[in-house]
Each structure stands twice: as C-alpha cells, then as structure tokens.
Amino acid sequence: CHCGFNEADNNHFLLECPLYEDLRRVMIRDILNVTTEIQCDTLMFGDETLTFEENIVIFSAVHTYIEASCRF
C-alpha cells in the first residue's frame, strides 16, 4: 500500500489505511444510519439481516468511498 503497510488487502483498504481516513469517516457515517456492523464482509457483501434498501445504503457508501479514493 502507498501508506507503507505490507498488504493492501480489502480489510486494510476499507477499514485501516490512514491515507483514506477522511473518506472512511464519511462512509462509516452513512452506513451507521442502517447498521453498526462495520466489518469488511458487510461492506463487501452486505448483510442478510438487513433489508434490500438498507443494503443499498451500504453499497452506495462503499461505492462512493472507492470512487473518491481513486483506487479502482
């Protein structure tokens, strides 16, 4: 990763990388409107216990995060 971390895996990119702290804060703020389960699997695959509409909120927040990071 450009931050110096050895592995740039999904968990690092979505939840840990210091380079995207501000973008992550916005993503998490938006997701907290529908769930408190902020885990890599939830961000990548949604949550079966949530409604379709709530999963769309998660998808949209993650999509916005990825686009804003320019890491696609």
N, C-alpha and C positions, 0 to 999 in steps of 0.2 A: 504494500500500500504506500501511497505517497507520503503518508504520515510517519513512515518508518517501521510500522508493525509488520512482522514477518508474513502473516497470512491475511490476505484481503478476502476472507470468506463472507458469506451473506450476513452472518451474525455481526461481524466486525463492521461491515459497511452500514447496515441498518441500525445497529444499536450502540456501537462503541467508538467508531472513528472520530477523533477530535476535529478533523477537518470539516465535518458536517454537523457539528453540534447545534448551530443555529437552525439549520434546516430540519434537523431531527426534532428539535423542540416544537416547531410548528406542526410537524407530522404527528407527534405524540399528543399535542394539544387537541388536534382534530379528532384523533382516534379515541381519546378519553371521553368523548361525547357518547360513545357506544359501548366501550369496554375498558376494563382496567387491565386486561391480559395483554400486556405489551411484550410479546415474545416473537422471536424470529419466525416460527412456524405460523403464528397468527397473521403476521404481516405478509407472509408469502402465500399462504393458502386460505386465509380466512378462518372463521370459527363456526363449526357446525351448530353450536348452540345459539347463534345469532340469526336474525332474520336476513333475508336477501338484501334488504335495504341497508341494514347495518353493515353487512359485509361490503357493500358498495362504498360506504363511507371509508372503510379501511383501505380498500383497493384504490380509491381516489387519492387518499392521503399519501399512500406509498408511491403511487404513480407520480404525483406532484413532487415528492421528495427526490425520486430518481431523476426526473427531468431537470429539476433545479440543480442537482449535483453535477450534471453533465457527465455522468458515469454510465452511459448506455451504449 
